[in-house]
Amino acid sequence: METYIGIDLDTNGGLTHLGRIVMDGWLFDLIPESETCAGWNAAQMQNLYEKVYAAWEPHAHLPGQLPPALREKHARIYEAAMERGRNAGWNPELGEDE
């Protein structure tokens, strides 16, 4: 990866490893929700990943462990992503080889 394409142009409506890092950056207010991370290099994405990982640690990396306001924000962000993904052809069912 030279640079990240940005969550708005990412595969499956952003339902990728990098897209989830961006969405979790939004969740924890590490970046504004208007930030798509388009053009970010690997070091910038790694830095965001490390911040996201640290932000998830107190919640055992489980959405159900988030306080109510963050749980609602998580649901809003991820429901929108799943809708974008479905519109882009994403199928949430895993194949036999996944």
C-alpha positions as CSV (number, residue, x, y, z in Angstrom):
1,M,0.0,0.0,0.0
2,E,1.5,3.3,-1.0
3,T,-1.5,5.3,0.3
4,Y,-4.9,4.4,1.5
5,I,-7.7,5.1,-1.0
6,G,-10.0,6.4,1.7
7,I,-13.0,4.8,3.4
8,D,-15.5,6.3,1.0
9,L,-13.7,4.6,-2.0
10,D,-12.7,1.4,-0.1
11,T,-14.0,-2.1,-1.0
12,N,-17.4,-3.2,0.3
13,G,-18.4,0.3,1.5
14,G,-15.4,0.5,3.8
15,L,-15.9,-2.9,5.5
16,T,-12.2,-3.8,5.3
17,H,-9.5,-3.9,7.9
18,L,-8.4,-0.4,7.1
19,G,-12.0,0.9,6.9
20,R,-12.7,-0.5,10.4
21,I,-9.7,1.4,11.7
22,V,-11.1,4.6,10.2
23,M,-14.6,3.9,11.6
24,D,-13.1,3.2,15.1
25,G,-11.1,6.4,14.8
26,W,-14.4,8.2,14.4
27,L,-16.0,6.2,17.2
28,F,-13.3,7.3,19.7
29,D,-13.0,10.9,18.3
30,L,-9.4,10.2,17.3
31,I,-10.3,11.7,13.9
32,P,-13.4,13.7,12.8
33,E,-16.1,11.7,11.0
34,S,-15.4,13.9,7.9
35,E,-11.9,12.4,7.7
36,T,-11.7,9.6,5.1
37,C,-8.0,9.0,5.5
38,A,-7.6,9.2,1.7
39,G,-3.9,9.6,0.8
40,W,-2.7,8.4,4.3
41,N,0.5,6.4,4.1
42,A,1.1,3.1,6.0
43,A,2.8,4.9,8.9
44,Q,-0.2,7.2,9.4
45,M,-2.6,4.3,9.3
46,Q,-0.4,2.3,11.7
47,N,-0.4,5.3,14.1
48,L,-4.2,5.5,13.9
49,Y,-4.5,1.7,14.5
50,E,-2.3,1.9,17.6
51,K,-4.5,4.7,19.0
52,V,-7.7,2.8,18.1
53,Y,-6.3,-0.4,19.8
54,A,-5.5,1.5,23.0
55,A,-9.0,3.1,23.0
56,W,-10.6,-0.3,22.7
57,E,-8.5,-1.9,25.5
58,P,-10.6,-0.6,28.5
59,H,-13.7,-2.1,26.8
60,A,-12.1,-5.6,26.1
61,H,-12.4,-4.8,22.4
62,L,-16.1,-5.6,22.6
63,P,-18.8,-3.2,21.4
64,G,-21.1,-4.6,24.1
65,Q,-18.7,-3.3,26.8
66,L,-18.8,0.3,25.5
67,P,-20.7,2.8,27.7
68,P,-24.2,3.5,26.3
69,A,-23.3,6.7,24.3
70,L,-20.4,5.0,22.6
71,R,-22.4,1.9,22.0
72,E,-25.0,4.0,20.2
73,K,-22.4,5.8,18.2
74,H,-20.8,2.4,17.2
75,A,-24.1,1.1,16.1
76,R,-24.8,4.2,14.0
77,I,-21.4,4.1,12.3
78,Y,-21.4,0.4,11.6
79,E,-25.0,0.2,10.5
80,A,-24.3,2.9,7.9
81,A,-21.2,1.0,6.8
82,M,-23.1,-2.2,6.4
83,E,-25.7,-0.4,4.3
84,R,-23.0,1.1,2.1
85,G,-21.4,-2.4,1.9
86,R,-24.6,-4.1,0.9
87,N,-25.1,-1.4,-1.8
88,A,-21.6,-2.1,-3.0
89,G,-22.3,-5.9,-3.2
90,W,-20.9,-6.9,0.1
91,N,-22.3,-10.2,1.4
92,P,-22.0,-10.7,5.2
93,E,-22.2,-14.5,4.8
94,L,-18.8,-16.1,4.9
95,G,-17.9,-18.6,2.3
96,E,-16.5,-22.1,3.1
97,D,-13.0,-20.9,2.6
98,E,-13.3,-17.8,4.9
